[in-house]
Amino acid sequence: MSNTAVAVEAGVDPSEPEPVRVWNPLARLGFRFVVAYLTLFCVIYPQPLFAFIGIIALWTPDRMVMDYAQLPHTIVEWVGRNVFGIDARLHLESGSGDQAYLWVLVFCILILALIVTAVWTVLDRKRTEYRRLAGWFLLFIQLILAGQMLGYGFAKAIPLQMQVPGLATLIQPYGEFSHMAVLWNQVGTSPVYESLLGMAEVLGGLLLLMPRTRLAGVLLSLVSMAQVWVLNMTFDVPVKLLSFHLLLLSLVLLDPDARRLTAVLLGQSAGPSTAPTPFTTPRSRRIADIGLVVLAAWFVLAQAVGSWQGWHDYGPGRGKPELYGIWNVTEFTRDGQPVPPLLTDETRWRRLVFDYREYATYQRMDDSLVSVATEYDSGAHHLTLHSPEAQQPLASFTYDRTAPDRLLLTGELDGHPVTLSLTRVDDSAMPVRKGGLNLVQDNPNGVN
């Protein structure tokens, strides 16, 4: 039932303006601070605003977000040195959202918000309420939250954020995993589970943008962001700052309907929504609804195209190299002499892994892993491996695949003539690769 119908049944003339309610001084002060802080955060902090450029992001530089974050670097670095005694420089090559620079940036935003609140309070001390402004503010953070929910949601719904563990991961000792790596590989092991998590976030973002489903979108976003924030805090994922603020946006959006929600949970009548809105006429509301639907389509188009591109560029749709697989080194000959598989030998290889065409990984006898860049010449059956820190190639081989599971490498490694005989591991036989669903299990599989 619409708000107008409810008002008519209650004997209230819907054409009459809603009576102005005077906010108490603490409510006005708190509102000014919340508006100042969250608006400044959404505008200054890197990422929230960039969702609005939509599909245009596909043609912008990859480091654009980090370049934006660096705009206030002079102030942030000064505050870092003089207030916290740290070097708060932004590391552009890092993907971490919890760098010291960003923490200091948020501190600067907090101080600026306090200053804005104080000035606003002095200049606007006679104002008794901010209902209309509250409507515009809630709409603004609603759009910000929707953009982030859709962005992170699509990254999981089409499982690209946490991918199926790579071949090198399968041979890495579990004890060497960081907490974040444990989480990433645990979720990536089950793409269906990851997709369900993403679909929940996508649905939350869409409900925020669809007419008359705002509250449902807020509730779903709140639950999703609460889970994300807890995981980030407990598995040390470096997106704690942003996830906390997205959780905060959800709570602020829920506030106008908190009493109604509480009434429903207590079995009472909720009544019509009293959430403030900047649109006061039926025509303006229709235009706003159309605008939200168009914005939702804009967001979804960008994420769908970006996910399709990501699927083929760095996801499961990426082409596999000719030598794809985990290869055990069964024989290793250097300078014409066989090299025994001693755990103390730091130069002998134990395994060689080809996962994607651009790089490979070799495993030493002590189980340590080293990633190297690869160059293939399929016609000449030639393979070159480059160590990231070395100017000269690490190794140059001629390869001969004598059978689907047999490989012979002949060439030079670290300046020495070598010959490597390798046997391919059937990774599909590994329990973590089998997956599947067993509804009937007399004994649980793989529980130690």
Order of alpha helices (4+ residues) and beta strands (2+ residues): alpha-alpha-alpha-alpha-alpha-alpha-alpha-alpha-alpha-alpha-alpha-alpha-alpha-beta-beta-beta-beta-beta-beta-beta-beta-beta-alpha
